[in-house]
Amino acid sequence: MSKLLNKLVGERDWSAQEVSYILLGLPLQDSSRQVVTLDCRPEEVQNDAITVEDETVTAKRSPLRRYQDRLTDQANQQLACVTLFD
């Protein structure tokens, strides 16, 4: 294991800490903000958002579709003045 670690650090200019995190499967950063990926392709080629949690596959509306439907969703009427960026 230490030979592999030394080889990775030596060849790619990665720190020993970074390599250790990668090998252990730990996140390299922690943030208090949530990141949402927005698909910017034309709407006709976009699919629903698929999530996999605890071996359960679920299809949900994409973030763009949820934003566009916010005016007609009865549960989200308070979101009418919220921009996509917000």
PDB file of N, CA, C and O in Angstrom:
ATOM      1  N   MET A   1       0.830  -1.194   0.000  1.00  0.00           N
ATOM      2  CA  MET A   1       0.000   0.000   0.000  1.00  0.00           C
ATOM      3  C   MET A   1       0.868   1.248   0.000  1.00  0.00           C
ATOM      4  O   MET A   1       0.579   2.204  -0.720  1.00  0.00           O
ATOM      5  N   SER A   2       1.931   1.250   0.801  1.00  0.00           N
ATOM      6  CA  SER A   2       2.785   2.442   0.846  1.00  0.00           C
ATOM      7  C   SER A   2       3.519   2.648  -0.474  1.00  0.00           C
ATOM      8  O   SER A   2       3.784   3.789  -0.851  1.00  0.00           O
ATOM      9  N   LYS A   3       3.859   1.555  -1.195  1.00  0.00           N
ATOM     10  CA  LYS A   3       4.492   1.714  -2.506  1.00  0.00           C
ATOM     11  C   LYS A   3       3.526   2.366  -3.485  1.00  0.00           C
ATOM     12  O   LYS A   3       3.917   3.238  -4.261  1.00  0.00           O
ATOM     13  N   LEU A   4       2.265   1.944  -3.450  1.00  0.00           N
ATOM     14  CA  LEU A   4       1.264   2.536  -4.313  1.00  0.00           C
ATOM     15  C   LEU A   4       1.073   4.012  -3.978  1.00  0.00           C
ATOM     16  O   LEU A   4       0.982   4.851  -4.875  1.00  0.00           O
ATOM     17  N   LEU A   5       1.015   4.321  -2.706  1.00  0.00           N
ATOM     18  CA  LEU A   5       0.852   5.698  -2.254  1.00  0.00           C
ATOM     19  C   LEU A   5       2.027   6.547  -2.716  1.00  0.00           C
ATOM     20  O   LEU A   5       1.824   7.640  -3.245  1.00  0.00           O
ATOM     21  N   ASN A   6       3.260   6.064  -2.527  1.00  0.00           N
ATOM     22  CA  ASN A   6       4.452   6.806  -2.949  1.00  0.00           C
ATOM     23  C   ASN A   6       4.487   6.997  -4.467  1.00  0.00           C
ATOM     24  O   ASN A   6       4.877   8.057  -4.955  1.00  0.00           O
ATOM     25  N   LYS A   7       4.077   5.964  -5.208  1.00  0.00           N
ATOM     26  CA  LYS A   7       4.074   6.050  -6.661  1.00  0.00           C
ATOM     27  C   LYS A   7       3.068   7.105  -7.135  1.00  0.00           C
ATOM     28  O   LYS A   7       3.387   7.910  -8.011  1.00  0.00           O
ATOM     29  N   LEU A   8       1.854   7.107  -6.564  1.00  0.00           N
ATOM     30  CA  LEU A   8       0.839   8.080  -6.952  1.00  0.00           C
ATOM     31  C   LEU A   8       1.274   9.503  -6.627  1.00  0.00           C
ATOM     32  O   LEU A   8       1.095  10.414  -7.435  1.00  0.00           O
ATOM     33  N   VAL A   9       1.842   9.688  -5.448  1.00  0.00           N
ATOM     34  CA  VAL A   9       2.268  11.025  -5.035  1.00  0.00           C
ATOM     35  C   VAL A   9       3.419  11.502  -5.907  1.00  0.00           C
ATOM     36  O   VAL A   9       3.447  12.662  -6.317  1.00  0.00           O
ATOM     37  N   GLY A  10       4.366  10.623  -6.192  1.00  0.00           N
ATOM     38  CA  GLY A  10       5.551  10.995  -6.954  1.00  0.00           C
ATOM     39  C   GLY A  10       5.273  11.310  -8.402  1.00  0.00           C
ATOM     40  O   GLY A  10       5.897  12.213  -8.959  1.00  0.00           O
ATOM     41  N   GLU A  11       4.358  10.597  -9.036  1.00  0.00           N
ATOM     42  CA  GLU A  11       4.133  10.748 -10.468  1.00  0.00           C
ATOM     43  C   GLU A  11       3.165  11.867 -10.841  1.00  0.00           C
ATOM     44  O   GLU A  11       3.255  12.402 -11.946  1.00  0.00           O
ATOM     45  N   ARG A  12       2.258  12.230  -9.968  1.00  0.00           N
ATOM     46  CA  ARG A  12       1.198  13.149 -10.373  1.00  0.00           C
ATOM     47  C   ARG A  12       1.164  14.447  -9.574  1.00  0.00           C
ATOM     48  O   ARG A  12       0.239  15.241  -9.748  1.00  0.00           O
ATOM     49  N   ASP A  13       2.101  14.677  -8.743  1.00  0.00           N
ATOM     50  CA  ASP A  13       2.138  15.886  -7.922  1.00  0.00           C
ATOM     51  C   ASP A  13       0.882  16.050  -7.061  1.00  0.00           C
ATOM     52  O   ASP A  13       0.370  17.156  -6.891  1.00  0.00           O
ATOM     53  N   TRP A  14       0.403  14.943  -6.529  1.00  0.00           N
ATOM     54  CA  TRP A  14      -0.705  14.968  -5.595  1.00  0.00           C
ATOM     55  C   TRP A  14      -0.129  14.896  -4.195  1.00  0.00           C
ATOM     56  O   TRP A  14       0.902  14.260  -3.977  1.00  0.00           O
ATOM     57  N   SER A  15      -0.771  15.528  -3.266  1.00  0.00           N
ATOM     58  CA  SER A  15      -0.308  15.449  -1.884  1.00  0.00           C
ATOM     59  C   SER A  15      -0.661  14.073  -1.320  1.00  0.00           C
ATOM     60  O   SER A  15      -1.581  13.412  -1.801  1.00  0.00           O
ATOM     61  N   ALA A  16       0.072  13.658  -0.308  1.00  0.00           N
ATOM     62  CA  ALA A  16      -0.211  12.380   0.339  1.00  0.00           C
ATOM     63  C   ALA A  16      -1.610  12.392   0.941  1.00  0.00           C
ATOM     64  O   ALA A  16      -2.298  11.371   0.942  1.00  0.00           O
ATOM     65  N   GLN A  17      -2.027  13.539   1.447  1.00  0.00           N
ATOM     66  CA  GLN A  17      -3.372  13.652   2.030  1.00  0.00           C
ATOM     67  C   GLN A  17      -4.443  13.441   0.960  1.00  0.00           C
ATOM     68  O   GLN A  17      -5.430  12.744   1.198  1.00  0.00           O
ATOM     69  N   GLU A  18      -4.252  14.038  -0.213  1.00  0.00           N
ATOM     70  CA  GLU A  18      -5.228  13.909  -1.294  1.00  0.00           C
ATOM     71  C   GLU A  18      -5.332  12.460  -1.766  1.00  0.00           C
ATOM     72  O   GLU A  18      -6.435  11.958  -1.986  1.00  0.00           O
ATOM     73  N   VAL A  19      -4.206  11.794  -1.922  1.00  0.00           N
ATOM     74  CA  VAL A  19      -4.195  10.399  -2.342  1.00  0.00           C
ATOM     75  C   VAL A  19      -4.869   9.525  -1.290  1.00  0.00           C
ATOM     76  O   VAL A  19      -5.629   8.620  -1.632  1.00  0.00           O
ATOM     77  N   SER A  20      -4.597   9.787  -0.018  1.00  0.00           N
ATOM     78  CA  SER A  20      -5.211   9.013   1.059  1.00  0.00           C
ATOM     79  C   SER A  20      -6.727   9.162   1.035  1.00  0.00           C
ATOM     80  O   SER A  20      -7.451   8.181   1.207  1.00  0.00           O
ATOM     81  N   TYR A  21      -7.206  10.374   0.826  1.00  0.00           N
ATOM     82  CA  TYR A  21      -8.653  10.596   0.770  1.00  0.00           C
ATOM     83  C   TYR A  21      -9.271   9.842  -0.394  1.00  0.00           C
ATOM     84  O   TYR A  21     -10.345   9.256  -0.255  1.00  0.00           O
ATOM     85  N   ILE A  22      -8.595   9.853  -1.554  1.00  0.00           N
ATOM     86  CA  ILE A  22      -9.107   9.153  -2.731  1.00  0.00           C
ATOM     87  C   ILE A  22      -9.138   7.647  -2.482  1.00  0.00           C
ATOM     88  O   ILE A  22     -10.135   6.992  -2.784  1.00  0.00           O
ATOM     89  N   LEU A  23      -8.062   7.097  -1.937  1.00  0.00           N
ATOM     90  CA  LEU A  23      -8.006   5.659  -1.684  1.00  0.00           C
ATOM     91  C   LEU A  23      -9.030   5.215  -0.648  1.00  0.00           C
ATOM     92  O   LEU A  23      -9.553   4.104  -0.731  1.00  0.00           O
ATOM     93  N   LEU A  24      -9.317   6.066   0.318  1.00  0.00           N
ATOM     94  CA  LEU A  24     -10.287   5.728   1.364  1.00  0.00           C
ATOM     95  C   LEU A  24     -11.718   6.079   0.972  1.00  0.00           C
ATOM     96  O   LEU A  24     -12.657   5.757   1.700  1.00  0.00           O
ATOM     97  N   GLY A  25     -11.891   6.737  -0.171  1.00  0.00           N
ATOM     98  CA  GLY A  25     -13.221   7.097  -0.632  1.00  0.00           C
ATOM     99  C   GLY A  25     -13.862   8.219   0.160  1.00  0.00           C
ATOM    100  O   GLY A  25     -15.087   8.295   0.248  1.00  0.00           O
ATOM    101  N   LEU A  26     -13.051   9.088   0.734  1.00  0.00           N
ATOM    102  CA  LEU A  26     -13.568  10.206   1.529  1.00  0.00           C
ATOM    103  C   LEU A  26     -13.729  11.437   0.641  1.00  0.00           C
ATOM    104  O   LEU A  26     -12.985  11.593  -0.328  1.00  0.00           O
ATOM    105  N   PRO A  27     -14.681  12.310   0.947  1.00  0.00           N
ATOM    106  CA  PRO A  27     -14.826  13.528   0.144  1.00  0.00           C
ATOM    107  C   PRO A  27     -13.623  14.450   0.353  1.00  0.00           C
ATOM    108  O   PRO A  27     -13.095  14.557   1.459  1.00  0.00           O
ATOM    109  N   LEU A  28     -13.205  15.106  -0.715  1.00  0.00           N
ATOM    110  CA  LEU A  28     -12.055  15.996  -0.631  1.00  0.00           C
ATOM    111  C   LEU A  28     -12.423  17.366  -0.096  1.00  0.00           C
ATOM    112  O   LEU A  28     -11.542  18.144   0.272  1.00  0.00           O
ATOM    113  N   GLN A  29     -13.702  17.671  -0.049  1.00  0.00           N
ATOM    114  CA  GLN A  29     -14.131  18.957   0.486  1.00  0.00           C
ATOM    115  C   GLN A  29     -15.483  18.793   1.147  1.00  0.00           C
ATOM    116  O   GLN A  29     -16.205  17.828   0.899  1.00  0.00           O
ATOM    117  N   ASP A  30     -15.805  19.739   1.980  1.00  0.00           N
ATOM    118  CA  ASP A  30     -17.102  19.774   2.633  1.00  0.00           C
ATOM    119  C   ASP A  30     -17.620  21.192   2.500  1.00  0.00           C
ATOM    120  O   ASP A  30     -16.875  22.150   2.707  1.00  0.00           O
ATOM    121  N   SER A  31     -18.881  21.331   2.161  1.00  0.00           N
ATOM    122  CA  SER A  31     -19.431  22.655   1.905  1.00  0.00           C
ATOM    123  C   SER A  31     -20.785  22.803   2.581  1.00  0.00           C
ATOM    124  O   SER A  31     -21.516  21.829   2.763  1.00  0.00           O
ATOM    125  N   SER A  32     -21.099  24.017   2.943  1.00  0.00           N
ATOM    126  CA  SER A  32     -22.407  24.285   3.540  1.00  0.00           C
ATOM    127  C   SER A  32     -23.435  24.622   2.460  1.00  0.00           C
ATOM    128  O   SER A  32     -24.604  24.843   2.775  1.00  0.00           O
ATOM    129  N   ARG A  33     -23.023  24.665   1.209  1.00  0.00           N
ATOM    130  CA  ARG A  33     -23.935  24.973   0.115  1.00  0.00           C
ATOM    131  C   ARG A  33     -24.304  23.708  -0.638  1.00  0.00           C
ATOM    132  O   ARG A  33     -23.506  22.776  -0.746  1.00  0.00           O
ATOM    133  N   GLN A  34     -25.519  23.687  -1.155  1.00  0.00           N
ATOM    134  CA  GLN A  34     -25.967  22.565  -1.961  1.00  0.00           C
ATOM    135  C   GLN A  34     -25.733  22.898  -3.426  1.00  0.00           C
ATOM    136  O   GLN A  34     -26.047  24.004  -3.863  1.00  0.00           O
ATOM    137  N   VAL A  35     -25.195  21.974  -4.178  1.00  0.00           N
ATOM    138  CA  VAL A  35     -24.937  22.180  -5.597  1.00  0.00           C
ATOM    139  C   VAL A  35     -25.996  21.425  -6.387  1.00  0.00           C
ATOM    140  O   VAL A  35     -26.219  20.236  -6.160  1.00  0.00           O
ATOM    141  N   VAL A  36     -26.644  22.118  -7.313  1.00  0.00           N
ATOM    142  CA  VAL A  36     -27.654  21.519  -8.172  1.00  0.00           C
ATOM    143  C   VAL A  36     -27.132  21.585  -9.603  1.00  0.00           C
ATOM    144  O   VAL A  36     -26.785  22.661 -10.090  1.00  0.00           O
ATOM    145  N   THR A  37     -27.076  20.453 -10.266  1.00  0.00           N
ATOM    146  CA  THR A  37     -26.618  20.409 -11.649  1.00  0.00           C
ATOM    147  C   THR A  37     -27.788  20.751 -12.558  1.00  0.00           C
ATOM    148  O   THR A  37     -28.864  20.163 -12.444  1.00  0.00           O
ATOM    149  N   LEU A  38     -27.577  21.696 -13.454  1.00  0.00           N
ATOM    150  CA  LEU A  38     -28.625  22.145 -14.358  1.00  0.00           C
ATOM    151  C   LEU A  38     -28.270  21.728 -15.778  1.00  0.00           C
ATOM    152  O   LEU A  38     -27.221  22.106 -16.301  1.00  0.00           O
ATOM    153  N   ASP A  39     -29.138  20.957 -16.390  1.00  0.00           N
ATOM    154  CA  ASP A  39     -28.941  20.488 -17.762  1.00  0.00           C
ATOM    155  C   ASP A  39     -29.307  21.622 -18.714  1.00  0.00           C
ATOM    156  O   ASP A  39     -30.457  22.060 -18.736  1.00  0.00           O
ATOM    157  N   CYS A  40     -28.352  22.097 -19.494  1.00  0.00           N
ATOM    158  CA  CYS A  40     -28.574  23.241 -20.371  1.00  0.00           C
ATOM    159  C   CYS A  40     -28.842  22.838 -21.827  1.00  0.00           C
ATOM    160  O   CYS A  40     -28.855  23.685 -22.720  1.00  0.00           O
ATOM    161  N   ARG A  41     -29.053  21.559 -22.051  1.00  0.00           N
ATOM    162  CA  ARG A  41     -29.398  21.114 -23.407  1.00  0.00           C
ATOM    163  C   ARG A  41     -30.829  21.532 -23.720  1.00  0.00           C
ATOM    164  O   ARG A  41     -31.580  21.879 -22.809  1.00  0.00           O
ATOM    165  N   PRO A  42     -31.224  21.506 -25.010  1.00  0.00           N
ATOM    166  CA  PRO A  42     -32.616  21.828 -25.347  1.00  0.00           C
ATOM    167  C   PRO A  42     -33.587  20.930 -24.578  1.00  0.00           C
ATOM    168  O   PRO A  42     -33.287  19.767 -24.308  1.00  0.00           O
ATOM    169  N   GLU A  43     -34.747  21.477 -24.230  1.00  0.00           N
ATOM    170  CA  GLU A  43     -35.706  20.756 -23.390  1.00  0.00           C
ATOM    171  C   GLU A  43     -36.165  19.437 -23.996  1.00  0.00           C
ATOM    172  O   GLU A  43     -36.409  18.479 -23.264  1.00  0.00           O
ATOM    173  N   GLU A  44     -36.286  19.369 -25.315  1.00  0.00           N
ATOM    174  CA  GLU A  44     -36.806  18.144 -25.943  1.00  0.00           C
ATOM    175  C   GLU A  44     -35.854  16.954 -25.830  1.00  0.00           C
ATOM    176  O   GLU A  44     -36.281  15.818 -26.035  1.00  0.00           O
ATOM    177  N   VAL A  45     -34.587  17.179 -25.511  1.00  0.00           N
ATOM    178  CA  VAL A  45     -33.652  16.064 -25.356  1.00  0.00           C
ATOM    179  C   VAL A  45     -33.317  15.780 -23.888  1.00  0.00           C
ATOM    180  O   VAL A  45     -32.519  14.891 -23.590  1.00  0.00           O
ATOM    181  N   GLN A  46     -33.926  16.532 -22.981  1.00  0.00           N
ATOM    182  CA  GLN A  46     -33.673  16.306 -21.556  1.00  0.00           C
ATOM    183  C   GLN A  46     -34.586  15.214 -21.019  1.00  0.00           C
ATOM    184  O   GLN A  46     -35.743  15.095 -21.424  1.00  0.00           O
ATOM    185  N   ASN A  47     -34.051  14.427 -20.107  1.00  0.00           N
ATOM    186  CA  ASN A  47     -34.819  13.377 -19.452  1.00  0.00           C
ATOM    187  C   ASN A  47     -35.162  13.814 -18.036  1.00  0.00           C
ATOM    188  O   ASN A  47     -34.663  14.829 -17.550  1.00  0.00           O
ATOM    189  N   ASP A  48     -36.017  13.039 -17.383  1.00  0.00           N
ATOM    190  CA  ASP A  48     -36.297  13.284 -15.975  1.00  0.00           C
ATOM    191  C   ASP A  48     -35.050  12.999 -15.155  1.00  0.00           C
ATOM    192  O   ASP A  48     -34.182  12.233 -15.574  1.00  0.00           O
ATOM    193  N   ALA A  49     -34.967  13.613 -13.995  1.00  0.00           N
ATOM    194  CA  ALA A  49     -33.836  13.378 -13.100  1.00  0.00           C
ATOM    195  C   ALA A  49     -34.028  12.016 -12.427  1.00  0.00           C
ATOM    196  O   ALA A  49     -35.088  11.746 -11.863  1.00  0.00           O
ATOM    197  N   ILE A  50     -33.030  11.181 -12.485  1.00  0.00           N
ATOM    198  CA  ILE A  50     -33.071   9.854 -11.879  1.00  0.00           C
ATOM    199  C   ILE A  50     -32.192   9.878 -10.639  1.00  0.00           C
ATOM    200  O   ILE A  50     -31.032  10.284 -10.705  1.00  0.00           O
ATOM    201  N   THR A  51     -32.739   9.444  -9.507  1.00  0.00           N
ATOM    202  CA  THR A  51     -31.956   9.367  -8.276  1.00  0.00           C
ATOM    203  C   THR A  51     -31.944   7.927  -7.791  1.00  0.00           C
ATOM    204  O   THR A  51     -32.922   7.195  -7.938  1.00  0.00           O
ATOM    205  N   VAL A  52     -30.813   7.536  -7.207  1.00  0.00           N
ATOM    206  CA  VAL A  52     -30.669   6.200  -6.643  1.00  0.00           C
ATOM    207  C   VAL A  52     -30.280   6.358  -5.186  1.00  0.00           C
ATOM    208  O   VAL A  52     -29.199   6.860  -4.876  1.00  0.00           O
ATOM    209  N   GLU A  53     -31.157   5.932  -4.296  1.00  0.00           N
ATOM    210  CA  GLU A  53     -30.897   6.009  -2.864  1.00  0.00           C
ATOM    211  C   GLU A  53     -31.295   4.688  -2.224  1.00  0.00           C
ATOM    212  O   GLU A  53     -32.418   4.217  -2.408  1.00  0.00           O
ATOM    213  N   ASP A  54     -30.389   4.099  -1.484  1.00  0.00           N
ATOM    214  CA  ASP A  54     -30.670   2.847  -0.775  1.00  0.00           C
ATOM    215  C   ASP A  54     -31.260   1.794  -1.705  1.00  0.00           C
ATOM    216  O   ASP A  54     -32.244   1.139  -1.360  1.00  0.00           O
ATOM    217  N   GLU A  55     -30.666   1.631  -2.874  1.00  0.00           N
ATOM    218  CA  GLU A  55     -31.074   0.648  -3.878  1.00  0.00           C
ATOM    219  C   GLU A  55     -32.478   0.899  -4.430  1.00  0.00           C
ATOM    220  O   GLU A  55     -33.092  -0.013  -4.984  1.00  0.00           O
ATOM    221  N   THR A  56     -32.990   2.117  -4.286  1.00  0.00           N
ATOM    222  CA  THR A  56     -34.289   2.490  -4.827  1.00  0.00           C
ATOM    223  C   THR A  56     -34.079   3.532  -5.918  1.00  0.00           C
ATOM    224  O   THR A  56     -33.449   4.563  -5.680  1.00  0.00           O
ATOM    225  N   VAL A  57     -34.602   3.270  -7.113  1.00  0.00           N
ATOM    226  CA  VAL A  57     -34.470   4.177  -8.240  1.00  0.00           C
ATOM    227  C   VAL A  57     -35.760   4.989  -8.363  1.00  0.00           C
ATOM    228  O   VAL A  57     -36.856   4.431  -8.399  1.00  0.00           O
ATOM    229  N   THR A  58     -35.613   6.314  -8.427  1.00  0.00           N
ATOM    230  CA  THR A  58     -36.767   7.202  -8.486  1.00  0.00           C
ATOM    231  C   THR A  58     -36.579   8.210  -9.617  1.00  0.00           C
ATOM    232  O   THR A  58     -35.502   8.783  -9.777  1.00  0.00           O
ATOM    233  N   ALA A  59     -37.640   8.419 -10.401  1.00  0.00           N
ATOM    234  CA  ALA A  59     -37.624   9.448 -11.450  1.00  0.00           C
ATOM    235  C   ALA A  59     -38.336  10.683 -10.911  1.00  0.00           C
ATOM    236  O   ALA A  59     -39.457  10.597 -10.409  1.00  0.00           O
ATOM    237  N   LYS A  60     -37.680  11.822 -11.019  1.00  0.00           N
ATOM    238  CA  LYS A  60     -38.248  13.083 -10.558  1.00  0.00           C
ATOM    239  C   LYS A  60     -38.140  14.105 -11.676  1.00  0.00           C
ATOM    240  O   LYS A  60     -37.401  13.913 -12.641  1.00  0.00           O
ATOM    241  N   ARG A  61     -38.884  15.191 -11.533  1.00  0.00           N
ATOM    242  CA  ARG A  61     -38.757  16.275 -12.511  1.00  0.00           C
ATOM    243  C   ARG A  61     -37.363  16.890 -12.384  1.00  0.00           C
ATOM    244  O   ARG A  61     -36.796  16.952 -11.293  1.00  0.00           O
ATOM    245  N   SER A  62     -36.834  17.333 -13.490  1.00  0.00           N
ATOM    246  CA  SER A  62     -35.528  17.992 -13.479  1.00  0.00           C
ATOM    247  C   SER A  62     -35.645  19.338 -12.761  1.00  0.00           C
ATOM    248  O   SER A  62     -36.746  19.877 -12.648  1.00  0.00           O
ATOM    249  N   PRO A  63     -34.530  19.889 -12.273  1.00  0.00           N
ATOM    250  CA  PRO A  63     -34.588  21.206 -11.629  1.00  0.00           C
ATOM    251  C   PRO A  63     -35.179  22.281 -12.542  1.00  0.00           C
ATOM    252  O   PRO A  63     -35.906  23.155 -12.070  1.00  0.00           O
ATOM    253  N   LEU A  64     -34.879  22.229 -13.833  1.00  0.00           N
ATOM    254  CA  LEU A  64     -35.435  23.208 -14.763  1.00  0.00           C
ATOM    255  C   LEU A  64     -36.949  23.051 -14.882  1.00  0.00           C
ATOM    256  O   LEU A  64     -37.677  24.044 -14.879  1.00  0.00           O
ATOM    257  N   ARG A  65     -37.427  21.814 -14.986  1.00  0.00           N
ATOM    258  CA  ARG A  65     -38.869  21.561 -15.089  1.00  0.00           C
ATOM    259  C   ARG A  65     -39.582  21.997 -13.806  1.00  0.00           C
ATOM    260  O   ARG A  65     -40.667  22.574 -13.877  1.00  0.00           O
ATOM    261  N   ARG A  66     -39.000  21.734 -12.649  1.00  0.00           N
ATOM    262  CA  ARG A  66     -39.606  22.166 -11.383  1.00  0.00           C
ATOM    263  C   ARG A  66     -39.692  23.691 -11.334  1.00  0.00           C
ATOM    264  O   ARG A  66     -40.688  24.244 -10.869  1.00  0.00           O
ATOM    265  N   TYR A  67     -38.649  24.366 -11.814  1.00  0.00           N
ATOM    266  CA  TYR A  67     -38.658  25.834 -11.852  1.00  0.00           C
ATOM    267  C   TYR A  67     -39.761  26.338 -12.781  1.00  0.00           C
ATOM    268  O   TYR A  67     -40.500  27.258 -12.432  1.00  0.00           O
ATOM    269  N   GLN A  68     -39.869  25.737 -13.956  1.00  0.00           N
ATOM    270  CA  GLN A  68     -40.879  26.181 -14.913  1.00  0.00           C
ATOM    271  C   GLN A  68     -42.305  25.911 -14.411  1.00  0.00           C
ATOM    272  O   GLN A  68     -43.218  26.682 -14.708  1.00  0.00           O
ATOM    273  N   ASP A  69     -42.499  24.841 -13.666  1.00  0.00           N
ATOM    274  CA  ASP A  69     -43.820  24.467 -13.158  1.00  0.00           C
ATOM    275  C   ASP A  69     -44.184  25.171 -11.858  1.00  0.00           C
ATOM    276  O   ASP A  69     -45.277  24.953 -11.336  1.00  0.00           O
ATOM    277  N   ARG A  70     -43.306  26.003 -11.323  1.00  0.00           N
ATOM    278  CA  ARG A  70     -43.540  26.600 -10.009  1.00  0.00           C
ATOM    279  C   ARG A  70     -44.779  27.485  -9.979  1.00  0.00           C
ATOM    280  O   ARG A  70     -45.387  27.646  -8.920  1.00  0.00           O
ATOM    281  N   LEU A  71     -45.168  28.063 -11.110  1.00  0.00           N
ATOM    282  CA  LEU A  71     -46.341  28.937 -11.142  1.00  0.00           C
ATOM    283  C   LEU A  71     -47.649  28.149 -11.132  1.00  0.00           C
ATOM    284  O   LEU A  71     -48.676  28.659 -10.684  1.00  0.00           O
ATOM    285  N   THR A  72     -47.618  26.917 -11.619  1.00  0.00           N
ATOM    286  CA  THR A  72     -48.841  26.105 -11.672  1.00  0.00           C
ATOM    287  C   THR A  72     -48.947  25.106 -10.532  1.00  0.00           C
ATOM    288  O   THR A  72     -50.030  24.573 -10.291  1.00  0.00           O
ATOM    289  N   ASP A  73     -47.865  24.839  -9.828  1.00  0.00           N
ATOM    290  CA  ASP A  73     -47.903  23.919  -8.689  1.00  0.00           C
ATOM    291  C   ASP A  73     -48.633  24.580  -7.526  1.00  0.00           C
ATOM    292  O   ASP A  73     -48.246  25.660  -7.080  1.00  0.00           O
ATOM    293  N   GLN A  74     -49.670  23.944  -7.044  1.00  0.00           N
ATOM    294  CA  GLN A  74     -50.429  24.503  -5.932  1.00  0.00           C
ATOM    295  C   GLN A  74     -49.593  24.566  -4.661  1.00  0.00           C
ATOM    296  O   GLN A  74     -49.767  25.480  -3.856  1.00  0.00           O
ATOM    297  N   ALA A  75     -48.693  23.613  -4.468  1.00  0.00           N
ATOM    298  CA  ALA A  75     -47.885  23.568  -3.245  1.00  0.00           C
ATOM    299  C   ALA A  75     -46.784  24.616  -3.243  1.00  0.00           C
ATOM    300  O   ALA A  75     -46.241  24.933  -2.185  1.00  0.00           O
ATOM    301  N   ASN A  76     -46.441  25.161  -4.409  1.00  0.00           N
ATOM    302  CA  ASN A  76     -45.302  26.080  -4.507  1.00  0.00           C
ATOM    303  C   ASN A  76     -45.702  27.486  -4.945  1.00  0.00           C
ATOM    304  O   ASN A  76     -44.912  28.154  -5.611  1.00  0.00           O
ATOM    305  N   GLN A  77     -46.866  27.946  -4.605  1.00  0.00           N
ATOM    306  CA  GLN A  77     -47.298  29.276  -5.008  1.00  0.00           C
ATOM    307  C   GLN A  77     -46.395  30.384  -4.440  1.00  0.00           C
ATOM    308  O   GLN A  77     -46.249  31.438  -5.058  1.00  0.00           O
ATOM    309  N   GLN A  78     -45.800  30.150  -3.283  1.00  0.00           N
ATOM    310  CA  GLN A  78     -44.935  31.171  -2.677  1.00  0.00           C
ATOM    311  C   GLN A  78     -43.610  31.309  -3.442  1.00  0.00           C
ATOM    312  O   GLN A  78     -42.837  32.224  -3.158  1.00  0.00           O
ATOM    313  N   LEU A  79     -43.339  30.435  -4.387  1.00  0.00           N
ATOM    314  CA  LEU A  79     -42.086  30.477  -5.154  1.00  0.00           C
ATOM    315  C   LEU A  79     -42.221  31.248  -6.464  1.00  0.00           C
ATOM    316  O   LEU A  79     -41.287  31.255  -7.266  1.00  0.00           O
ATOM    317  N   ALA A  80     -43.351  31.890  -6.697  1.00  0.00           N
ATOM    318  CA  ALA A  80     -43.598  32.558  -7.968  1.00  0.00           C
ATOM    319  C   ALA A  80     -42.568  33.645  -8.283  1.00  0.00           C
ATOM    320  O   ALA A  80     -42.229  33.850  -9.448  1.00  0.00           O
ATOM    321  N   CYS A  81     -42.071  34.340  -7.268  1.00  0.00           N
ATOM    322  CA  CYS A  81     -41.130  35.440  -7.515  1.00  0.00           C
ATOM    323  C   CYS A  81     -39.660  35.018  -7.337  1.00  0.00           C
ATOM    324  O   CYS A  81     -38.777  35.876  -7.342  1.00  0.00           O
ATOM    325  N   VAL A  82     -39.389  33.734  -7.183  1.00  0.00           N
ATOM    326  CA  VAL A  82     -38.019  33.254  -7.006  1.00  0.00           C
ATOM    327  C   VAL A  82     -37.397  33.019  -8.382  1.00  0.00           C
ATOM    328  O   VAL A  82     -38.009  32.402  -9.254  1.00  0.00           O
ATOM    329  N   THR A  83     -36.183  33.513  -8.563  1.00  0.00           N
ATOM    330  CA  THR A  83     -35.498  33.305  -9.845  1.00  0.00           C
ATOM    331  C   THR A  83     -34.844  31.934  -9.880  1.00  0.00           C
ATOM    332  O   THR A  83     -34.673  31.294  -8.842  1.00  0.00           O
ATOM    333  N   LEU A  84     -34.480  31.488 -11.063  1.00  0.00           N
ATOM    334  CA  LEU A  84     -33.816  30.191 -11.214  1.00  0.00           C
ATOM    335  C   LEU A  84     -32.504  30.168 -10.459  1.00  0.00           C
ATOM    336  O   LEU A  84     -32.154  29.154  -9.855  1.00  0.00           O
ATOM    337  N   PHE A  85     -31.778  31.265 -10.483  1.00  0.00           N
ATOM    338  CA  PHE A  85     -30.497  31.327  -9.778  1.00  0.00           C
ATOM    339  C   PHE A  85     -30.673  31.157  -8.262  1.00  0.00           C
ATOM    340  O   PHE A  85     -29.877  30.486  -7.605  1.00  0.00           O
ATOM    341  N   ASP A  86     -31.723  31.775  -7.723  1.00  0.00           N
ATOM    342  CA  ASP A  86     -31.975  31.666  -6.272  1.00  0.00           C
ATOM    343  C   ASP A  86     -32.345  30.257  -5.905  1.00  0.00           C
ATOM    344  O   ASP A  86     -32.593  29.969  -4.734  1.00  0.00           O
TER     345      ASP A  86
END
